[in-house]
């Protein structure tokens, strides 16, 4: 048999309330919006000449959907 792990993105209430509880990746939406707006502004005023690769911090919240269980 094979193990299957399921994860979501966004840490929505459904993640905490589902059965089994869903492992999820959480990000700060306020920071994501701020950084996106900042990059857009910099592009509009001509400060960005090449593509930007930016990584923002996230938190992985491990729940029942990705934990090994005893058989």
ROFIPA-880830 format. One line per 10 residues: for each residue x, y, z of N, C-alpha, C. Coordinates in Angstrom, 2 decimals, always signed. Layout:
BEGIN
X/Y/Z/X/Y/Z/X/Y/Z; ...
This chain:
BEGIN
+0.84/-1.19/+0.00/+0.00/+0.00/+0.00/+0.88/+1.25/+0.00; +0.32/+2.34/-0.45/+1.05/+3.60/-0.51/+0.37/+4.61/+0.41; +1.20/+5.45/+1.04/+0.68/+6.53/+1.87/+0.42/+7.74/+1.01; -0.64/+8.46/+1.32/-0.99/+9.68/+0.61/-1.09/+10.81/+1.63; -0.39/+11.90/+1.34/-0.45/+13.08/+2.19/-1.10/+14.20/+1.39; -2.00/+14.93/+2.02/-2.73/+16.00/+1.36/-2.45/+17.31/+2.08; -2.20/+18.37/+1.32/-1.95/+19.69/+1.91/-2.69/+20.75/+1.11; -3.04/+21.82/+1.77/-3.71/+22.94/+1.13/-2.85/+24.19/+1.23; -3.40/+25.30/+0.78/-2.66/+26.55/+0.79/-3.60/+27.65/+1.26; -3.17/+28.43/+2.23/-3.95/+29.57/+2.66/-4.48/+29.48/+4.08
-4.46/+28.31/+4.69/-4.93/+28.10/+6.06/-6.33/+28.64/+6.28; -7.23/+28.32/+5.38/-8.62/+28.73/+5.49/-9.29/+27.96/+6.63; -10.40/+28.47/+7.17/-11.10/+27.77/+8.26/-11.43/+26.31/+7.93; -11.72/+26.02/+6.67/-12.02/+24.65/+6.28/-10.86/+23.71/+6.61; -9.63/+24.21/+6.55/-8.45/+23.39/+6.86/-8.50/+22.88/+8.29; -8.94/+23.73/+9.19/-9.00/+23.37/+10.61/-10.24/+22.56/+10.95; -11.31/+22.74/+10.16/-12.59/+22.13/+10.50/-12.91/+20.86/+9.73; -12.08/+20.48/+8.77/-12.35/+19.28/+7.98/-11.93/+18.03/+8.77; -12.37/+16.89/+8.29/-11.98/+15.62/+8.87/-11.40/+14.76/+7.77; -10.13/+14.42/+7.82/-9.14/+14.84/+8.82/-8.76/+16.31/+8.61
-8.20/+16.91/+9.64/-7.77/+18.30/+9.54/-6.66/+18.40/+8.49; -6.74/+19.43/+7.65/-5.87/+19.55/+6.48/-4.58/+20.30/+6.80; -3.45/+19.67/+6.50/-2.16/+20.36/+6.56/-2.21/+21.50/+5.56; -1.62/+22.64/+5.90/-1.71/+23.79/+5.01/-0.46/+24.66/+5.10; -0.28/+25.46/+4.08/+0.79/+26.46/+4.05/+0.13/+27.81/+4.25; +0.61/+28.55/+5.23/+0.03/+29.86/+5.53/+1.00/+30.96/+5.15; +0.47/+32.00/+4.53/+1.27/+33.17/+4.20/+0.57/+34.41/+4.76; +1.28/+35.49/+4.86/+0.73/+36.75/+5.35/+0.15/+37.51/+4.15; -1.19/+37.53/+3.99/-1.77/+38.19/+2.81/-1.49/+39.69/+2.77; -1.39/+40.33/+3.93/-1.09/+41.77/+3.96/+0.31/+42.03/+3.40
+1.26/+41.22/+3.82/+2.63/+41.40/+3.32/+2.71/+41.06/+1.83; +2.00/+40.02/+1.41/+1.99/+39.65/-0.01/+1.46/+40.81/-0.85; +0.37/+41.44/-0.41/-0.18/+42.58/-1.13/+0.77/+43.76/-1.14; +1.39/+44.03/+0.00/+2.33/+45.15/+0.09/+3.50/+44.95/-0.86; +4.10/+43.76/-0.81/+5.26/+43.48/-1.65/+4.88/+43.53/-3.13; +3.71/+43.00/-3.47/+3.25/+43.05/-4.86/+3.04/+44.47/-5.34; +2.42/+45.29/-4.50/+2.19/+46.69/-4.86/+3.51/+47.45/-4.99; +4.45/+47.14/-4.11/+5.77/+47.79/-4.17/+6.48/+47.44/-5.47; +6.45/+46.16/-5.86/+7.08/+45.76/-7.12/+6.40/+46.42/-8.32; +5.07/+46.49/-8.29/+4.34/+47.13/-9.38/+4.73/+48.60/-9.49
+4.80/+49.30/-8.37/+5.22/+50.70/-8.37/+6.63/+50.85/-8.95; +7.54/+50.02/-8.47/+8.93/+50.09/-8.96/+9.00/+49.83/-10.46; +8.17/+48.93/-10.97/+8.14/+48.65/-12.41/+7.58/+49.85/-13.18; +6.52/+50.45/-12.66/+5.89/+51.59/-13.33/+6.85/+52.78/-13.42; +7.60/+53.06/-12.36/+8.50/+54.21/-12.38/+9.83/+53.89/-13.07; +10.00/+52.64/-13.53/+11.18/+52.30/-14.31/+12.38/+51.82/-13.53; +12.21/+51.53/-12.24/+13.34/+51.07/-11.44/+13.65/+49.59/-11.63; +12.73/+48.85/-12.23/+12.94/+47.41/-12.45/+13.14/+47.18/-13.94; +14.28/+46.64/-14.29/+14.61/+46.40/-15.70/+14.58/+44.91/-16.05; +14.77/+44.04/-15.06/+14.82/+42.60/-15.28/+13.77/+41.92/-14.41
+13.41/+40.69/-14.74/+12.46/+39.96/-13.89/+12.99/+39.82/-12.45; +12.08/+39.86/-11.52/+12.40/+39.75/-10.09/+11.89/+38.41/-9.58; +12.71/+37.72/-8.82/+12.30/+36.49/-8.15/+12.39/+36.77/-6.66; +11.24/+36.84/-6.01/+11.21/+37.20/-4.60/+10.49/+36.10/-3.82; +11.06/+35.67/-2.72/+10.46/+34.64/-1.89/+10.04/+35.27/-0.57; +8.77/+35.08/-0.22/+8.26/+35.59/+1.05/+8.13/+34.42/+2.03; +8.27/+34.70/+3.32/+8.20/+33.61/+4.29/+6.79/+33.04/+4.39; +6.72/+31.75/+4.63/+5.46/+31.05/+4.85/+5.64/+30.14/+6.06; +4.53/+29.64/+6.58/+4.56/+28.69/+7.68/+3.78/+27.45/+7.26; +4.39/+26.29/+7.42/+3.69/+25.04/+7.16/+3.07/+24.58/+8.46
+1.76/+24.36/+8.42/+1.03/+23.91/+9.60/+0.65/+22.45/+9.37; +1.32/+21.57/+10.09/+1.11/+20.14/+9.93/-0.13/+19.71/+10.72; -1.06/+19.07/+10.01/-2.26/+18.54/+10.65/-2.43/+17.08/+10.26; -3.56/+16.52/+10.55/-3.80/+15.08/+10.38/-3.67/+14.59/+8.93; -3.88/+15.42/+7.95/-3.87/+14.95/+6.56/-2.48/+14.57/+6.06; -1.45/+14.88/+6.83/-0.10/+14.51/+6.38/+0.73/+13.91/+7.51; +0.07/+13.20/+8.39/+0.75/+12.55/+9.50/+0.58/+11.05/+9.33; +1.67/+10.30/+9.49/+1.56/+8.85/+9.42/+0.70/+8.34/+10.57; -0.17/+7.42/+10.27/-1.01/+6.85/+11.33/-0.69/+5.37/+11.47; -0.92/+4.81/+12.64/-0.69/+3.39/+12.86/-1.73/+2.58/+12.14
-1.29/+1.47/+11.55/-2.23/+0.61/+10.81/-2.53/-0.63/+11.60
